[in-house]
Amino acid sequence: MGRRGQSITLAISERDKVQLENLALELGITWGDRPNISKLVEAIARRKLLIRANYDWTADRINALNQARIALVDAGNIEASMVVAQLLLERSEIALPLRAELDQFVAHPVQPWRLAIEHYIRQSQPFQLSYQDAAEQVWQFTIRYAELTTHEDRQYLDCWCDETTGNQDLPELAHNRCLRLDRITDASVAPVSGQWHGGLATILVEMHLFRGLAFAYRSKTNQDEVNEWLTDSPQVRRVVRRVSSTFWLLREISRYWEDCIILSPQSLRMRMQKKVEAMHRLYDSVQDES
């Protein structure tokens, strides 16, 4: 007959007992089909299981992982984002507000309309949605091409729509819309009949870059069709980019002002020139008042 092991008594709450049983089940430490806490304690004593601190992660690490979770959601990788959320929830140092946010996310990882949009995009299926703009006006759009993207740290749906009313971009890009995801009205996405387009409407924009920007510039993948130094002006870089929204292009180049000019198309060049003239008048008016 084998020698019986010595017994010990654990003074723990019923909740902690359940947690130990669940841990034993997760690790496959059972007697038959039931969890075995004694074997679990024995495995710890024999260092088959290592116990480590669950409260030593820095705030930077936690924030980085949470940002990664959000980025995975924005990229449509919900399964991976759930793994990161579960990893964070296992930590004891997670602050209560973040824990509540993660609990809510795990319970409802993504809104149904977001899943519907991603499904329609994958299936090349035209669809309709309702959208509330910054002035709280509700629009209905029939979308025949769409892609989820990021502009200045916000998530958007860049799409080709039947409707052009109210679009202030160039006529060639009038069918393109850039819709903030958080302004899409819930439970408003539905499929429609018709053809799916191959992409957004685009135009070619030629720019010249000067001084430090010319040397520091890095080509935009899948956007720049030409990126070269001018032979007759060796310190000027010529860039020809395929653009689907002049709004975002002007936002980008306005940071560089005198280091970047638009050459074509003429309509966009004039639009940028008017913005510069308006800013010049504004500066003059402030100077006159002072």
C-alpha positions as CSV (number, residue, x, y, z in Angstrom):
1,M,0.0,0.0,0.0
2,G,1.4,3.4,-0.9
3,R,2.2,5.9,1.8
4,R,-0.5,8.5,2.2
5,G,0.5,12.2,2.0
6,Q,0.2,14.4,5.0
7,S,-3.0,16.6,5.0
8,I,-3.2,20.3,5.5
9,T,-6.2,22.6,6.0
10,L,-6.6,25.7,3.9
11,A,-8.5,28.6,5.5
12,I,-9.9,30.3,2.4
13,S,-13.2,31.7,1.3
14,E,-15.7,29.9,-0.9
15,R,-14.9,32.4,-3.7
16,D,-11.2,31.7,-3.4
17,K,-11.9,27.9,-3.4
18,V,-13.8,28.3,-6.6
19,Q,-11.0,30.3,-8.2
20,L,-8.5,27.6,-7.2
21,E,-10.7,24.9,-8.7
22,N,-11.1,26.9,-11.9
23,L,-7.3,27.3,-12.1
24,A,-6.8,23.6,-11.6
25,L,-9.3,22.9,-14.4
26,E,-7.5,25.3,-16.7
27,L,-4.2,23.6,-16.0
28,G,-5.7,20.1,-16.3
29,I,-5.0,19.2,-12.7
30,T,-7.9,16.9,-11.9
31,W,-9.0,13.8,-10.1
32,G,-11.2,12.1,-12.8
33,D,-13.2,15.0,-14.2
34,R,-13.1,17.1,-11.0
35,P,-10.5,19.8,-10.2
36,N,-8.0,18.8,-7.6
37,I,-6.7,21.6,-5.3
38,S,-4.3,19.3,-3.5
39,K,-2.5,18.4,-6.7
40,L,-2.4,22.1,-7.6
41,V,-0.7,22.9,-4.3
42,E,1.7,20.0,-4.8
43,A,2.6,21.2,-8.3
44,I,3.4,24.7,-6.9
45,A,5.5,23.2,-4.1
46,R,7.5,21.1,-6.5
47,R,7.9,24.2,-8.8
48,K,6.1,22.5,-11.7
49,L,4.1,25.7,-11.6
50,L,5.8,29.0,-11.0
51,I,4.1,31.8,-9.1
52,R,5.0,35.3,-10.2
53,A,3.8,38.8,-9.2
54,N,0.7,40.0,-10.9
55,Y,1.1,43.7,-10.0
56,D,4.4,44.8,-11.4
57,W,3.5,46.1,-14.9
58,T,4.2,49.7,-15.5
59,A,1.6,52.2,-16.6
60,D,3.5,52.6,-19.9
61,R,3.2,48.9,-20.6
62,I,-0.5,48.8,-19.8
63,N,-1.2,51.9,-21.9
64,A,0.8,50.5,-24.9
65,L,-1.2,47.2,-24.8
66,N,-4.5,49.0,-24.5
67,Q,-3.5,51.2,-27.5
68,A,-2.6,48.0,-29.4
69,R,-6.1,46.6,-28.6
70,I,-7.7,49.7,-29.9
71,A,-5.6,49.6,-33.1
72,L,-6.5,46.0,-33.6
73,V,-10.2,46.9,-33.4
74,D,-9.7,49.7,-35.9
75,A,-8.0,47.3,-38.2
76,G,-10.9,44.9,-38.0
77,N,-9.0,42.2,-36.1
78,I,-11.5,41.7,-33.3
79,E,-10.3,38.2,-32.3
80,A,-6.7,39.5,-31.6
81,S,-8.1,42.5,-29.8
82,M,-10.1,40.2,-27.5
83,V,-6.9,38.3,-26.7
84,V,-5.2,41.5,-25.6
85,A,-8.2,42.6,-23.6
86,Q,-8.3,39.3,-21.7
87,L,-4.5,39.5,-21.0
88,L,-5.0,43.0,-19.5
89,L,-8.0,41.8,-17.4
90,E,-5.8,39.1,-15.8
91,R,-3.6,41.8,-14.3
92,S,-4.3,43.0,-10.8
93,E,-2.8,46.5,-11.3
94,I,-5.4,47.6,-14.0
95,A,-7.2,50.7,-12.8
96,L,-10.9,50.5,-12.2
97,P,-12.0,52.8,-15.1
98,L,-9.9,50.8,-17.6
99,R,-11.1,47.5,-16.1
100,A,-14.7,48.6,-16.6
101,E,-13.9,49.6,-20.2
102,L,-12.3,46.3,-20.9
103,D,-15.2,44.3,-19.3
104,Q,-17.6,46.2,-21.5
105,F,-15.5,45.5,-24.5
106,V,-15.3,41.8,-23.8
107,A,-19.0,41.7,-23.3
108,H,-19.7,43.7,-26.5
109,P,-16.5,43.7,-28.5
110,V,-17.8,45.7,-31.5
111,Q,-21.0,47.4,-32.5
112,P,-23.2,45.4,-34.9
113,W,-23.2,48.1,-37.6
114,R,-19.4,48.0,-37.7
115,L,-19.5,44.2,-38.3
116,A,-22.1,44.7,-41.0
117,I,-19.9,47.3,-42.8
118,E,-16.8,45.1,-42.6
119,H,-18.9,42.2,-44.0
120,Y,-20.2,44.3,-46.9
121,I,-16.7,45.5,-47.8
122,R,-15.4,42.0,-47.8
123,Q,-18.3,40.8,-50.0
124,S,-18.1,43.9,-52.3
125,Q,-21.8,44.5,-51.5
126,P,-23.2,48.1,-51.9
127,F,-24.9,49.3,-48.8
128,Q,-26.7,52.3,-47.3
129,L,-26.1,54.0,-44.0
130,S,-27.2,57.1,-42.0
131,Y,-24.6,59.6,-40.9
132,Q,-24.8,62.6,-38.6
133,D,-22.4,65.4,-39.5
134,A,-20.8,68.0,-37.1
135,A,-23.9,70.2,-37.4
136,E,-26.1,67.3,-36.3
137,Q,-27.7,67.0,-39.7
138,V,-28.5,63.4,-40.7
139,W,-27.5,62.2,-44.2
140,Q,-28.3,59.0,-46.1
141,F,-25.5,57.7,-48.2
142,T,-25.6,54.8,-50.8
143,I,-22.1,53.4,-50.8
144,R,-20.5,51.5,-53.6
145,Y,-17.0,51.3,-52.4
146,A,-15.5,51.7,-48.9
147,E,-12.4,51.2,-46.9
148,L,-11.7,51.7,-43.2
149,T,-8.7,54.0,-42.6
150,T,-7.1,56.4,-40.1
151,H,-6.8,60.2,-40.5
152,E,-5.0,62.1,-37.7
153,D,-5.6,59.4,-35.1
154,R,-9.4,59.1,-35.8
155,Q,-11.1,56.2,-37.6
156,Y,-13.0,57.0,-40.8
157,L,-14.9,55.2,-43.6
158,D,-13.5,56.5,-46.9
159,C,-16.2,55.7,-49.4
160,W,-17.6,56.3,-52.9
161,C,-21.3,57.4,-52.7
162,D,-24.1,58.0,-55.2
163,E,-24.9,61.2,-53.4
164,T,-22.8,64.4,-54.1
165,T,-25.0,67.1,-52.5
166,G,-23.0,69.1,-50.0
167,N,-19.6,67.8,-51.0
168,Q,-17.1,70.7,-51.2
169,D,-14.3,68.9,-52.8
170,L,-13.3,69.2,-56.5
171,P,-15.9,68.0,-59.0
172,E,-13.7,65.0,-59.9
173,L,-13.9,63.9,-56.3
174,A,-17.5,64.8,-55.6
175,H,-18.6,61.2,-55.1
176,N,-16.0,60.5,-52.4
177,R,-16.9,60.9,-48.7
178,C,-14.9,60.6,-45.5
179,L,-17.2,59.6,-42.7
180,R,-16.2,59.5,-39.0
181,L,-17.0,56.1,-37.6
182,D,-18.4,57.5,-34.4
183,R,-20.9,59.5,-36.3
184,I,-22.5,56.6,-38.1
185,T,-26.0,56.2,-36.8
186,D,-26.5,52.9,-35.0
187,A,-28.7,50.2,-36.6
188,S,-28.8,52.1,-39.9
189,V,-26.7,49.9,-42.2
190,A,-28.5,47.9,-44.9
191,P,-27.5,46.3,-48.2
192,V,-28.7,47.7,-51.5
193,S,-28.6,46.5,-55.1
194,G,-26.2,47.6,-57.8
195,Q,-22.6,47.4,-58.7
196,W,-19.6,47.7,-56.4
197,H,-16.9,50.1,-57.6
198,G,-13.2,49.2,-57.9
199,G,-12.1,52.1,-55.7
200,L,-12.4,55.8,-54.8
201,A,-12.3,58.5,-57.4
202,T,-8.8,60.0,-57.6
203,I,-6.9,62.8,-59.2
204,L,-3.1,63.3,-59.8
205,V,-1.6,66.1,-57.9
206,E,1.9,67.4,-58.7
207,M,3.9,69.1,-55.9
208,H,7.4,70.6,-55.5
209,L,9.1,70.3,-52.2
210,F,11.9,72.6,-51.1
211,R,14.7,72.9,-48.5
212,G,14.5,70.5,-45.5
213,L,11.2,68.9,-46.5
214,A,12.7,67.9,-49.9
215,F,15.5,65.9,-48.1
216,A,13.3,64.5,-45.3
217,Y,10.4,63.5,-47.5
218,R,9.5,59.8,-47.5
219,S,7.3,58.4,-50.3
220,K,3.7,57.5,-49.5
221,T,3.2,53.9,-50.3
222,N,0.5,53.2,-52.9
223,Q,0.0,56.9,-53.4
224,D,3.0,58.5,-54.9
225,E,3.4,57.7,-58.6
226,V,6.5,60.0,-59.0
227,N,9.1,60.9,-56.4
228,E,12.2,62.4,-58.0
229,W,14.8,65.2,-57.9
230,L,14.5,67.8,-60.6
231,T,17.5,67.7,-62.9
232,D,17.5,71.4,-63.6
233,S,16.8,72.3,-59.9
234,P,18.8,69.6,-57.9
235,Q,17.5,70.7,-54.5
236,V,13.8,70.5,-55.5
237,R,11.9,67.3,-55.2
238,R,9.0,66.6,-57.6
239,V,6.2,64.4,-56.2
240,V,3.1,63.3,-58.1
241,R,0.5,61.7,-55.8
242,R,-2.8,60.0,-56.5
243,V,-5.3,61.7,-54.2
244,S,-8.9,60.8,-53.2
245,S,-9.5,63.8,-50.9
246,T,-8.0,67.3,-51.2
247,F,-9.1,68.1,-47.7
248,W,-6.6,65.7,-46.2
249,L,-3.9,66.7,-48.7
250,L,-4.2,70.4,-47.8
251,R,-4.2,69.5,-44.1
252,E,-0.9,67.7,-44.6
253,I,1.0,70.2,-46.7
254,S,-0.3,73.3,-44.8
255,R,2.2,72.2,-42.0
256,Y,5.1,73.0,-44.4
257,W,3.9,76.3,-46.0
258,E,6.8,77.8,-47.9
259,D,8.5,74.3,-48.3
260,C,5.8,72.9,-50.5
261,I,3.7,74.2,-53.5
262,I,1.0,72.6,-55.6
263,L,1.6,72.9,-59.4
264,S,-1.4,70.9,-60.7
265,P,-4.3,70.5,-61.1
266,Q,-4.9,74.3,-61.5
267,S,-8.2,74.1,-59.6
268,L,-6.5,72.7,-56.5
269,R,-3.5,75.1,-56.9
270,M,-6.0,78.1,-56.9
271,R,-7.8,76.7,-53.9
272,M,-4.6,76.5,-51.9
273,Q,-3.6,80.0,-53.1
274,K,-6.9,81.4,-51.8
275,K,-6.3,79.9,-48.4
276,V,-2.8,81.5,-48.3
277,E,-4.3,84.8,-49.3
278,A,-7.0,84.6,-46.7
279,M,-4.4,83.9,-44.0
280,H,-2.4,86.8,-45.2
281,R,-5.3,89.1,-45.0
282,L,-6.1,87.8,-41.5
283,Y,-2.5,88.5,-40.3
284,D,-2.7,92.0,-41.9
285,S,-6.0,92.8,-40.1
286,V,-4.6,91.8,-36.7
287,Q,-1.5,93.9,-37.3
288,D,-3.6,96.9,-38.2
289,E,-5.7,96.5,-35.0
290,S,-2.5,96.4,-32.9
